Amino acid sequence: MKTQETINAVRAWGIEKGITGPDGARNENAQLDKLIEEATELAKSIIVNDHDEKIDAIGDCTVVLILMADIIGETFEDCLESAYNVIKSRTGRIVEGAFIKDNQPTKGE
């Protein structure tokens, strides 16, 4: 399945399950709780270095974010594009494997 088809399938699933859509729960707090749960699963999979679980957790986080965007009246694609437009010209450096934007202090600074 292509990425856009998958995103659309996730949207349809969210409507079918009553998470989004005009008759859905449309509860951003519940979705935030779900995102934290999925991010915690990602953290655990990184700690134990379980590649399959990393893939699953990243996918689960993405599903939640797609539905969250719909709940707040935006699209995942627009949110992603907005974030990219903010970061695309950002300059910085890698510190301990993380990108630190210029003028942002690092640990110990």
Jmol script that loads the backbone (N, CA, C; Angstrom):
load data "model"
ATOM      1  N   MET A   1       0.851  -1.173   0.000  1.00  0.00           N
ATOM      2  CA  MET A   1       0.000   0.000   0.000  1.00  0.00           C
ATOM      3  C   MET A   1       0.901   1.242   0.000  1.00  0.00           C
ATOM      4  N   LYS A   2       0.550   2.221  -0.775  1.00  0.00           N
ATOM      5  CA  LYS A   2       1.281   3.488  -0.791  1.00  0.00           C
ATOM      6  C   LYS A   2       0.978   4.262   0.490  1.00  0.00           C
ATOM      7  N   THR A   3       1.856   5.174   0.841  1.00  0.00           N
ATOM      8  CA  THR A   3       1.708   5.924   2.087  1.00  0.00           C
ATOM      9  C   THR A   3       0.371   6.645   2.163  1.00  0.00           C
ATOM     10  N   GLN A   4      -0.022   7.353   1.110  1.00  0.00           N
ATOM     11  CA  GLN A   4      -1.290   8.091   1.144  1.00  0.00           C
ATOM     12  C   GLN A   4      -2.476   7.143   1.287  1.00  0.00           C
ATOM     13  N   GLU A   5      -2.406   5.993   0.635  1.00  0.00           N
ATOM     14  CA  GLU A   5      -3.473   4.999   0.782  1.00  0.00           C
ATOM     15  C   GLU A   5      -3.547   4.498   2.229  1.00  0.00           C
ATOM     16  N   THR A   6      -2.394   4.305   2.844  1.00  0.00           N
ATOM     17  CA  THR A   6      -2.357   3.847   4.228  1.00  0.00           C
ATOM     18  C   THR A   6      -2.928   4.902   5.158  1.00  0.00           C
ATOM     19  N   ILE A   7      -2.551   6.165   4.947  1.00  0.00           N
ATOM     20  CA  ILE A   7      -3.098   7.251   5.761  1.00  0.00           C
ATOM     21  C   ILE A   7      -4.615   7.294   5.629  1.00  0.00           C
ATOM     22  N   ASN A   8      -5.113   7.172   4.415  1.00  0.00           N
ATOM     23  CA  ASN A   8      -6.563   7.178   4.197  1.00  0.00           C
ATOM     24  C   ASN A   8      -7.232   5.971   4.845  1.00  0.00           C
ATOM     25  N   ALA A   9      -6.557   4.818   4.818  1.00  0.00           N
ATOM     26  CA  ALA A   9      -7.098   3.621   5.471  1.00  0.00           C
ATOM     27  C   ALA A   9      -7.160   3.819   6.989  1.00  0.00           C
ATOM     28  N   VAL A  10      -6.149   4.472   7.552  1.00  0.00           N
ATOM     29  CA  VAL A  10      -6.150   4.767   8.990  1.00  0.00           C
ATOM     30  C   VAL A  10      -7.315   5.693   9.320  1.00  0.00           C
ATOM     31  N   ARG A  11      -7.526   6.710   8.488  1.00  0.00           N
ATOM     32  CA  ARG A  11      -8.663   7.627   8.711  1.00  0.00           C
ATOM     33  C   ARG A  11      -9.990   6.862   8.689  1.00  0.00           C
ATOM     34  N   ALA A  12     -10.151   5.983   7.712  1.00  0.00           N
ATOM     35  CA  ALA A  12     -11.389   5.194   7.610  1.00  0.00           C
ATOM     36  C   ALA A  12     -11.547   4.302   8.841  1.00  0.00           C
ATOM     37  N   TRP A  13     -10.459   3.714   9.291  1.00  0.00           N
ATOM     38  CA  TRP A  13     -10.486   2.873  10.484  1.00  0.00           C
ATOM     39  C   TRP A  13     -10.902   3.693  11.707  1.00  0.00           C
ATOM     40  N   GLY A  14     -10.366   4.912  11.833  1.00  0.00           N
ATOM     41  CA  GLY A  14     -10.714   5.786  12.955  1.00  0.00           C
ATOM     42  C   GLY A  14     -12.193   6.129  12.986  1.00  0.00           C
ATOM     43  N   ILE A  15     -12.753   6.361  11.807  1.00  0.00           N
ATOM     44  CA  ILE A  15     -14.194   6.638  11.713  1.00  0.00           C
ATOM     45  C   ILE A  15     -14.986   5.383  12.073  1.00  0.00           C
ATOM     46  N   GLU A  16     -14.572   4.248  11.496  1.00  0.00           N
ATOM     47  CA  GLU A  16     -15.268   2.976  11.741  1.00  0.00           C
ATOM     48  C   GLU A  16     -15.274   2.606  13.224  1.00  0.00           C
ATOM     49  N   LYS A  17     -14.174   2.897  13.920  1.00  0.00           N
ATOM     50  CA  LYS A  17     -14.064   2.547  15.337  1.00  0.00           C
ATOM     51  C   LYS A  17     -14.655   3.608  16.258  1.00  0.00           C
ATOM     52  N   GLY A  18     -15.135   4.723  15.688  1.00  0.00           N
ATOM     53  CA  GLY A  18     -15.769   5.758  16.497  1.00  0.00           C
ATOM     54  C   GLY A  18     -14.789   6.680  17.206  1.00  0.00           C
ATOM     55  N   ILE A  19     -13.555   6.719  16.712  1.00  0.00           N
ATOM     56  CA  ILE A  19     -12.545   7.605  17.310  1.00  0.00           C
ATOM     57  C   ILE A  19     -12.667   9.004  16.712  1.00  0.00           C
ATOM     58  N   THR A  20     -12.870   9.058  15.406  1.00  0.00           N
ATOM     59  CA  THR A  20     -12.976  10.324  14.680  1.00  0.00           C
ATOM     60  C   THR A  20     -14.297  10.354  13.921  1.00  0.00           C
ATOM     61  N   GLY A  21     -14.431  11.331  13.041  1.00  0.00           N
ATOM     62  CA  GLY A  21     -15.649  11.450  12.256  1.00  0.00           C
ATOM     63  C   GLY A  21     -16.712  12.229  13.003  1.00  0.00           C
ATOM     64  N   PRO A  22     -17.769  12.591  12.304  1.00  0.00           N
ATOM     65  CA  PRO A  22     -18.798  13.437  12.924  1.00  0.00           C
ATOM     66  C   PRO A  22     -19.490  12.787  14.118  1.00  0.00           C
ATOM     67  N   ASP A  23     -19.564  11.465  14.150  1.00  0.00           N
ATOM     68  CA  ASP A  23     -20.216  10.762  15.251  1.00  0.00           C
ATOM     69  C   ASP A  23     -19.212  10.129  16.209  1.00  0.00           C
ATOM     70  N   GLY A  24     -17.916  10.420  16.002  1.00  0.00           N
ATOM     71  CA  GLY A  24     -16.876   9.812  16.820  1.00  0.00           C
ATOM     72  C   GLY A  24     -16.684  10.526  18.143  1.00  0.00           C
ATOM     73  N   ALA A  25     -15.927   9.899  19.009  1.00  0.00           N
ATOM     74  CA  ALA A  25     -15.641  10.462  20.330  1.00  0.00           C
ATOM     75  C   ALA A  25     -14.863  11.771  20.217  1.00  0.00           C
ATOM     76  N   ARG A  26     -13.979  11.850  19.234  1.00  0.00           N
ATOM     77  CA  ARG A  26     -13.191  13.062  18.961  1.00  0.00           C
ATOM     78  C   ARG A  26     -12.574  13.632  20.247  1.00  0.00           C
ATOM     79  N   ASN A  27     -11.935  12.772  20.996  1.00  0.00           N
ATOM     80  CA  ASN A  27     -11.400  13.149  22.306  1.00  0.00           C
ATOM     81  C   ASN A  27      -9.885  13.275  22.218  1.00  0.00           C
ATOM     82  N   GLU A  28      -9.392  14.519  22.159  1.00  0.00           N
ATOM     83  CA  GLU A  28      -7.943  14.708  22.031  1.00  0.00           C
ATOM     84  C   GLU A  28      -7.202  14.258  23.276  1.00  0.00           C
ATOM     85  N   ASN A  29      -7.804  14.374  24.445  1.00  0.00           N
ATOM     86  CA  ASN A  29      -7.137  13.910  25.664  1.00  0.00           C
ATOM     87  C   ASN A  29      -6.941  12.402  25.650  1.00  0.00           C
ATOM     88  N   ALA A  30      -7.945  11.674  25.179  1.00  0.00           N
ATOM     89  CA  ALA A  30      -7.818  10.219  25.080  1.00  0.00           C
ATOM     90  C   ALA A  30      -6.732   9.848  24.081  1.00  0.00           C
ATOM     91  N   GLN A  31      -6.656  10.579  22.989  1.00  0.00           N
ATOM     92  CA  GLN A  31      -5.624  10.298  21.996  1.00  0.00           C
ATOM     93  C   GLN A  31      -4.238  10.667  22.517  1.00  0.00           C
ATOM     94  N   LEU A  32      -4.151  11.731  23.311  1.00  0.00           N
ATOM     95  CA  LEU A  32      -2.870  12.091  23.924  1.00  0.00           C
ATOM     96  C   LEU A  32      -2.411  10.970  24.856  1.00  0.00           C
ATOM     97  N   ASP A  33      -3.326  10.444  25.655  1.00  0.00           N
ATOM     98  CA  ASP A  33      -2.987   9.318  26.529  1.00  0.00           C
ATOM     99  C   ASP A  33      -2.481   8.134  25.697  1.00  0.00           C
ATOM    100  N   LYS A  34      -3.148   7.876  24.578  1.00  0.00           N
ATOM    101  CA  LYS A  34      -2.752   6.765  23.703  1.00  0.00           C
ATOM    102  C   LYS A  34      -1.371   7.019  23.106  1.00  0.00           C
ATOM    103  N   LEU A  35      -1.088   8.266  22.724  1.00  0.00           N
ATOM    104  CA  LEU A  35       0.223   8.601  22.167  1.00  0.00           C
ATOM    105  C   LEU A  35       1.317   8.372  23.197  1.00  0.00           C
ATOM    106  N   ILE A  36       1.072   8.770  24.430  1.00  0.00           N
ATOM    107  CA  ILE A  36       2.056   8.563  25.499  1.00  0.00           C
ATOM    108  C   ILE A  36       2.282   7.064  25.711  1.00  0.00           C
ATOM    109  N   GLU A  37       1.203   6.299  25.688  1.00  0.00           N
ATOM    110  CA  GLU A  37       1.315   4.839  25.833  1.00  0.00           C
ATOM    111  C   GLU A  37       2.176   4.252  24.715  1.00  0.00           C
ATOM    112  N   GLU A  38       1.915   4.669  23.486  1.00  0.00           N
ATOM    113  CA  GLU A  38       2.659   4.134  22.338  1.00  0.00           C
ATOM    114  C   GLU A  38       4.110   4.611  22.356  1.00  0.00           C
ATOM    115  N   ALA A  39       4.356   5.862  22.764  1.00  0.00           N
ATOM    116  CA  ALA A  39       5.725   6.372  22.855  1.00  0.00           C
ATOM    117  C   ALA A  39       6.495   5.622  23.945  1.00  0.00           C
ATOM    118  N   THR A  40       5.808   5.254  25.009  1.00  0.00           N
ATOM    119  CA  THR A  40       6.435   4.462  26.061  1.00  0.00           C
ATOM    120  C   THR A  40       6.818   3.088  25.529  1.00  0.00           C
ATOM    121  N   GLU A  41       5.951   2.489  24.715  1.00  0.00           N
ATOM    122  CA  GLU A  41       6.288   1.208  24.093  1.00  0.00           C
ATOM    123  C   GLU A  41       7.498   1.351  23.176  1.00  0.00           C
ATOM    124  N   LEU A  42       7.580   2.474  22.464  1.00  0.00           N
ATOM    125  CA  LEU A  42       8.749   2.727  21.622  1.00  0.00           C
ATOM    126  C   LEU A  42      10.008   2.820  22.484  1.00  0.00           C
ATOM    127  N   ALA A  43       9.920   3.551  23.573  1.00  0.00           N
ATOM    128  CA  ALA A  43      11.075   3.678  24.465  1.00  0.00           C
ATOM    129  C   ALA A  43      11.530   2.310  24.975  1.00  0.00           C
ATOM    130  N   LYS A  44      10.580   1.481  25.385  1.00  0.00           N
ATOM    131  CA  LYS A  44      10.925   0.142  25.878  1.00  0.00           C
ATOM    132  C   LYS A  44      11.579  -0.697  24.790  1.00  0.00           C
ATOM    133  N   SER A  45      11.073  -0.576  23.561  1.00  0.00           N
ATOM    134  CA  SER A  45      11.652  -1.366  22.466  1.00  0.00           C
ATOM    135  C   SER A  45      13.067  -0.907  22.133  1.00  0.00           C
ATOM    136  N   ILE A  46      13.343   0.375  22.321  1.00  0.00           N
ATOM    137  CA  ILE A  46      14.696   0.890  22.108  1.00  0.00           C
ATOM    138  C   ILE A  46      15.624   0.375  23.212  1.00  0.00           C
ATOM    139  N   ILE A  47      15.148   0.400  24.434  1.00  0.00           N
ATOM    140  CA  ILE A  47      15.967  -0.056  25.566  1.00  0.00           C
ATOM    141  C   ILE A  47      16.386  -1.511  25.393  1.00  0.00           C
ATOM    142  N   VAL A  48      15.446  -2.362  24.951  1.00  0.00           N
ATOM    143  CA  VAL A  48      15.770  -3.786  24.798  1.00  0.00           C
ATOM    144  C   VAL A  48      16.234  -4.130  23.385  1.00  0.00           C
ATOM    145  N   ASN A  49      16.291  -3.114  22.527  1.00  0.00           N
ATOM    146  CA  ASN A  49      16.745  -3.264  21.145  1.00  0.00           C
ATOM    147  C   ASN A  49      15.949  -4.318  20.377  1.00  0.00           C
ATOM    148  N   ASP A  50      14.619  -4.192  20.434  1.00  0.00           N
ATOM    149  CA  ASP A  50      13.718  -5.091  19.708  1.00  0.00           C
ATOM    150  C   ASP A  50      13.252  -4.387  18.439  1.00  0.00           C
ATOM    151  N   HIS A  51      13.886  -4.727  17.333  1.00  0.00           N
ATOM    152  CA  HIS A  51      13.630  -4.033  16.064  1.00  0.00           C
ATOM    153  C   HIS A  51      12.169  -4.120  15.630  1.00  0.00           C
ATOM    154  N   ASP A  52      11.579  -5.294  15.702  1.00  0.00           N
ATOM    155  CA  ASP A  52      10.180  -5.456  15.289  1.00  0.00           C
ATOM    156  C   ASP A  52       9.245  -4.596  16.135  1.00  0.00           C
ATOM    157  N   GLU A  53       9.510  -4.539  17.427  1.00  0.00           N
ATOM    158  CA  GLU A  53       8.680  -3.716  18.312  1.00  0.00           C
ATOM    159  C   GLU A  53       8.884  -2.228  18.043  1.00  0.00           C
ATOM    160  N   LYS A  54      10.092  -1.835  17.657  1.00  0.00           N
ATOM    161  CA  LYS A  54      10.346  -0.443  17.279  1.00  0.00           C
ATOM    162  C   LYS A  54       9.468  -0.064  16.090  1.00  0.00           C
ATOM    163  N   ILE A  55       9.442  -0.939  15.085  1.00  0.00           N
ATOM    164  CA  ILE A  55       8.622  -0.691  13.893  1.00  0.00           C
ATOM    165  C   ILE A  55       7.157  -0.570  14.276  1.00  0.00           C
ATOM    166  N   ASP A  56       6.678  -1.510  15.080  1.00  0.00           N
ATOM    167  CA  ASP A  56       5.281  -1.498  15.504  1.00  0.00           C
ATOM    168  C   ASP A  56       4.949  -0.224  16.280  1.00  0.00           C
ATOM    169  N   ALA A  57       5.816   0.163  17.197  1.00  0.00           N
ATOM    170  CA  ALA A  57       5.553   1.346  18.030  1.00  0.00           C
ATOM    171  C   ALA A  57       5.578   2.632  17.211  1.00  0.00           C
ATOM    172  N   ILE A  58       6.513   2.742  16.279  1.00  0.00           N
ATOM    173  CA  ILE A  58       6.541   3.924  15.405  1.00  0.00           C
ATOM    174  C   ILE A  58       5.261   3.989  14.593  1.00  0.00           C
ATOM    175  N   GLY A  59       4.836   2.858  14.061  1.00  0.00           N
ATOM    176  CA  GLY A  59       3.579   2.814  13.319  1.00  0.00           C
ATOM    177  C   GLY A  59       2.391   3.190  14.182  1.00  0.00           C
ATOM    178  N   ASP A  60       2.345   2.655  15.405  1.00  0.00           N
ATOM    179  CA  ASP A  60       1.244   2.971  16.313  1.00  0.00           C
ATOM    180  C   ASP A  60       1.211   4.464  16.652  1.00  0.00           C
ATOM    181  N   CYS A  61       2.385   5.047  16.903  1.00  0.00           N
ATOM    182  CA  CYS A  61       2.442   6.494  17.170  1.00  0.00           C
ATOM    183  C   CYS A  61       1.910   7.279  15.976  1.00  0.00           C
ATOM    184  N   THR A  62       2.281   6.852  14.786  1.00  0.00           N
ATOM    185  CA  THR A  62       1.830   7.541  13.578  1.00  0.00           C
ATOM    186  C   THR A  62       0.321   7.443  13.412  1.00  0.00           C
ATOM    187  N   VAL A  63      -0.247   6.267  13.692  1.00  0.00           N
ATOM    188  CA  VAL A  63      -1.704   6.111  13.628  1.00  0.00           C
ATOM    189  C   VAL A  63      -2.384   7.104  14.568  1.00  0.00           C
ATOM    190  N   VAL A  64      -1.893   7.181  15.791  1.00  0.00           N
ATOM    191  CA  VAL A  64      -2.486   8.100  16.765  1.00  0.00           C
ATOM    192  C   VAL A  64      -2.374   9.542  16.276  1.00  0.00           C
ATOM    193  N   LEU A  65      -1.233   9.910  15.709  1.00  0.00           N
ATOM    194  CA  LEU A  65      -1.045  11.279  15.231  1.00  0.00           C
ATOM    195  C   LEU A  65      -1.946  11.604  14.040  1.00  0.00           C
ATOM    196  N   ILE A  66      -2.153  10.642  13.161  1.00  0.00           N
ATOM    197  CA  ILE A  66      -3.079  10.846  12.042  1.00  0.00           C
ATOM    198  C   ILE A  66      -4.478  11.137  12.580  1.00  0.00           C
ATOM    199  N   LEU A  67      -4.922  10.351  13.548  1.00  0.00           N
ATOM    200  CA  LEU A  67      -6.252  10.531  14.123  1.00  0.00           C
ATOM    201  C   LEU A  67      -6.339  11.815  14.943  1.00  0.00           C
ATOM    202  N   MET A  68      -5.277  12.152  15.668  1.00  0.00           N
ATOM    203  CA  MET A  68      -5.254  13.392  16.446  1.00  0.00           C
ATOM    204  C   MET A  68      -5.398  14.601  15.530  1.00  0.00           C
ATOM    205  N   ALA A  69      -4.700  14.590  14.411  1.00  0.00           N
ATOM    206  CA  ALA A  69      -4.816  15.697  13.453  1.00  0.00           C
ATOM    207  C   ALA A  69      -6.263  15.840  12.990  1.00  0.00           C
ATOM    208  N   ASP A  70      -6.899  14.722  12.667  1.00  0.00           N
ATOM    209  CA  ASP A  70      -8.304  14.767  12.250  1.00  0.00           C
ATOM    210  C   ASP A  70      -9.192  15.332  13.356  1.00  0.00           C
ATOM    211  N   ILE A  71      -8.928  14.947  14.582  1.00  0.00           N
ATOM    212  CA  ILE A  71      -9.730  15.409  15.712  1.00  0.00           C
ATOM    213  C   ILE A  71      -9.636  16.924  15.877  1.00  0.00           C
ATOM    214  N   ILE A  72      -8.440  17.491  15.657  1.00  0.00           N
ATOM    215  CA  ILE A  72      -8.295  18.942  15.826  1.00  0.00           C
ATOM    216  C   ILE A  72      -8.664  19.719  14.563  1.00  0.00           C
ATOM    217  N   GLY A  73      -9.139  19.012  13.542  1.00  0.00           N
ATOM    218  CA  GLY A  73      -9.617  19.673  12.330  1.00  0.00           C
ATOM    219  C   GLY A  73      -8.539  19.987  11.316  1.00  0.00           C
ATOM    220  N   GLU A  74      -7.434  19.277  11.388  1.00  0.00           N
ATOM    221  CA  GLU A  74      -6.344  19.436  10.431  1.00  0.00           C
ATOM    222  C   GLU A  74      -6.085  18.087   9.772  1.00  0.00           C
ATOM    223  N   THR A  75      -5.157  18.061   8.842  1.00  0.00           N
ATOM    224  CA  THR A  75      -4.744  16.781   8.280  1.00  0.00           C
ATOM    225  C   THR A  75      -3.332  16.482   8.733  1.00  0.00           C
ATOM    226  N   PHE A  76      -3.036  15.212   8.843  1.00  0.00           N
ATOM    227  CA  PHE A  76      -1.690  14.771   9.187  1.00  0.00           C
ATOM    228  C   PHE A  76      -0.693  15.341   8.187  1.00  0.00           C
ATOM    229  N   GLU A  77      -1.059  15.310   6.917  1.00  0.00           N
ATOM    230  CA  GLU A  77      -0.159  15.806   5.874  1.00  0.00           C
ATOM    231  C   GLU A  77       0.162  17.283   6.073  1.00  0.00           C
ATOM    232  N   ASP A  78      -0.862  18.088   6.412  1.00  0.00           N
ATOM    233  CA  ASP A  78      -0.630  19.518   6.650  1.00  0.00           C
ATOM    234  C   ASP A  78       0.235  19.745   7.886  1.00  0.00           C
ATOM    235  N   CYS A  79       0.006  18.940   8.930  1.00  0.00           N
ATOM    236  CA  CYS A  79       0.821  19.062  10.145  1.00  0.00           C
ATOM    237  C   CYS A  79       2.276  18.711   9.849  1.00  0.00           C
ATOM    238  N   LEU A  80       2.487  17.644   9.085  1.00  0.00           N
ATOM    239  CA  LEU A  80       3.836  17.230   8.726  1.00  0.00           C
ATOM    240  C   LEU A  80       4.518  18.292   7.874  1.00  0.00           C
ATOM    241  N   GLU A  81       3.790  18.824   6.901  1.00  0.00           N
ATOM    242  CA  GLU A  81       4.351  19.870   6.048  1.00  0.00           C
ATOM    243  C   GLU A  81       4.694  21.115   6.861  1.00  0.00           C
ATOM    244  N   SER A  82       3.837  21.475   7.793  1.00  0.00           N
ATOM    245  CA  SER A  82       4.097  22.627   8.650  1.00  0.00           C
ATOM    246  C   SER A  82       5.380  22.431   9.456  1.00  0.00           C
ATOM    247  N   ALA A  83       5.544  21.249  10.032  1.00  0.00           N
ATOM    248  CA  ALA A  83       6.754  20.961  10.807  1.00  0.00           C
ATOM    249  C   ALA A  83       7.987  20.995   9.908  1.00  0.00           C
ATOM    250  N   TYR A  84       7.867  20.413   8.721  1.00  0.00           N
ATOM    251  CA  TYR A  84       9.005  20.410   7.808  1.00  0.00           C
ATOM    252  C   TYR A  84       9.387  21.830   7.401  1.00  0.00           C
ATOM    253  N   ASN A  85       8.388  22.666   7.151  1.00  0.00           N
ATOM    254  CA  ASN A  85       8.674  24.053   6.768  1.00  0.00           C
ATOM    255  C   ASN A  85       9.410  24.805   7.869  1.00  0.00           C
ATOM    256  N   VAL A  86       9.184  24.425   9.117  1.00  0.00           N
ATOM    257  CA  VAL A  86       9.890  25.049  10.238  1.00  0.00           C
ATOM    258  C   VAL A  86      11.344  24.551  10.301  1.00  0.00           C
ATOM    259  N   ILE A  87      11.554  23.267  10.072  1.00  0.00           N
ATOM    260  CA  ILE A  87      12.895  22.697  10.266  1.00  0.00           C
ATOM    261  C   ILE A  87      13.787  22.725   9.037  1.00  0.00           C
ATOM    262  N   LYS A  88      13.220  22.886   7.850  1.00  0.00           N
ATOM    263  CA  LYS A  88      14.005  22.679   6.630  1.00  0.00           C
ATOM    264  C   LYS A  88      15.208  23.605   6.491  1.00  0.00           C
ATOM    265  N   SER A  89      15.154  24.778   7.039  1.00  0.00           N
ATOM    266  CA  SER A  89      16.277  25.712   6.929  1.00  0.00           C
ATOM    267  C   SER A  89      17.055  25.828   8.230  1.00  0.00           C
ATOM    268  N   ARG A  90      16.719  25.018   9.185  1.00  0.00           N
ATOM    269  CA  ARG A  90      17.345  25.078  10.501  1.00  0.00           C
ATOM    270  C   ARG A  90      18.813  24.640  10.390  1.00  0.00           C
ATOM    271  N   THR A  91      19.655  25.318  11.098  1.00  0.00           N
ATOM    272  CA  THR A  91      21.055  24.931  11.162  1.00  0.00           C
ATOM    273  C   THR A  91      21.365  24.474  12.569  1.00  0.00           C
ATOM    274  N   GLY A  92      22.392  23.663  12.682  1.00  0.00           N
ATOM    275  CA  GLY A  92      22.771  23.163  13.988  1.00  0.00           C
ATOM    276  C   GLY A  92      23.861  22.137  13.891  1.00  0.00           C
ATOM    277  N   ARG A  93      23.924  21.280  14.899  1.00  0.00           N
ATOM    278  CA  ARG A  93      24.977  20.283  14.976  1.00  0.00           C
ATOM    279  C   ARG A  93      24.433  19.028  15.662  1.00  0.00           C
ATOM    280  N   ILE A  94      25.159  17.950  15.503  1.00  0.00           N
ATOM    281  CA  ILE A  94      24.808  16.696  16.164  1.00  0.00           C
ATOM    282  C   ILE A  94      25.602  16.604  17.460  1.00  0.00           C
ATOM    283  N   VAL A  95      24.908  16.383  18.563  1.00  0.00           N
ATOM    284  CA  VAL A  95      25.534  16.196  19.866  1.00  0.00           C
ATOM    285  C   VAL A  95      24.974  14.907  20.454  1.00  0.00           C
ATOM    286  N   GLU A  96      25.869  13.948  20.708  1.00  0.00           N
ATOM    287  CA  GLU A  96      25.467  12.653  21.262  1.00  0.00           C
ATOM    288  C   GLU A  96      24.334  12.031  20.453  1.00  0.00           C
ATOM    289  N   GLY A  97      24.399  12.173  19.133  1.00  0.00           N
ATOM    290  CA  GLY A  97      23.433  11.562  18.234  1.00  0.00           C
ATOM    291  C   GLY A  97      22.153  12.340  18.027  1.00  0.00           C
ATOM    292  N   ALA A  98      21.993  13.491  18.676  1.00  0.00           N
ATOM    293  CA  ALA A  98      20.774  14.299  18.535  1.00  0.00           C
ATOM    294  C   ALA A  98      21.113  15.619  17.843  1.00  0.00           C
ATOM    295  N   PHE A  99      20.218  16.073  16.969  1.00  0.00           N
ATOM    296  CA  PHE A  99      20.397  17.358  16.295  1.00  0.00           C
ATOM    297  C   PHE A  99      20.049  18.472  17.274  1.00  0.00           C
ATOM    298  N   ILE A 100      20.987  19.378  17.474  1.00  0.00           N
ATOM    299  CA  ILE A 100      20.785  20.537  18.343  1.00  0.00           C
ATOM    300  C   ILE A 100      20.817  21.762  17.455  1.00  0.00           C
ATOM    301  N   LYS A 101      19.701  22.477  17.397  1.00  0.00           N
ATOM    302  CA  LYS A 101      19.658  23.652  16.537  1.00  0.00           C
ATOM    303  C   LYS A 101      20.551  24.745  17.100  1.00  0.00           C
ATOM    304  N   ASP A 102      21.069  25.579  16.208  1.00  0.00           N
ATOM    305  CA  ASP A 102      21.919  26.684  16.628  1.00  0.00           C
ATOM    306  C   ASP A 102      21.183  27.546  17.648  1.00  0.00           C
ATOM    307  N   ASN A 103      21.944  28.086  18.591  1.00  0.00           N
ATOM    308  CA  ASN A 103      21.421  28.940  19.662  1.00  0.00           C
ATOM    309  C   ASN A 103      20.586  28.175  20.682  1.00  0.00           C
ATOM    310  N   GLN A 104      20.680  26.849  20.680  1.00  0.00           N
ATOM    311  CA  GLN A 104      19.990  26.034  21.680  1.00  0.00           C
ATOM    312  C   GLN A 104      21.063  25.400  22.569  1.00  0.00           C
ATOM    313  N   PRO A 105      21.011  25.652  23.866  1.00  0.00           N
ATOM    314  CA  PRO A 105      22.048  25.082  24.741  1.00  0.00           C
ATOM    315  C   PRO A 105      21.961  23.559  24.780  1.00  0.00           C
ATOM    316  N   THR A 106      23.096  22.932  24.974  1.00  0.00           N
ATOM    317  CA  THR A 106      23.138  21.488  25.143  1.00  0.00           C
ATOM    318  C   THR A 106      23.295  21.180  26.620  1.00  0.00           C
ATOM    319  N   LYS A 107      23.208  19.909  26.976  1.00  0.00           N
ATOM    320  CA  LYS A 107      23.367  19.513  28.368  1.00  0.00           C
ATOM    321  C   LYS A 107      24.711  20.022  28.890  1.00  0.00           C
ATOM    322  N   GLY A 108      24.700  20.623  30.048  1.00  0.00           N
ATOM    323  CA  GLY A 108      25.928  21.086  30.653  1.00  0.00           C
ATOM    324  C   GLY A 108      26.361  22.469  30.236  1.00  0.00           C
ATOM    325  N   GLU A 109      25.638  23.081  29.286  1.00  0.00           N
ATOM    326  CA  GLU A 109      25.998  24.444  28.877  1.00  0.00           C
ATOM    327  C   GLU A 109      25.274  25.463  29.711  1.00  0.00           C
TER     328      GLU A 109
END
end "model"
wireframe off; spacefill off
backbone 0.3
color backbone group
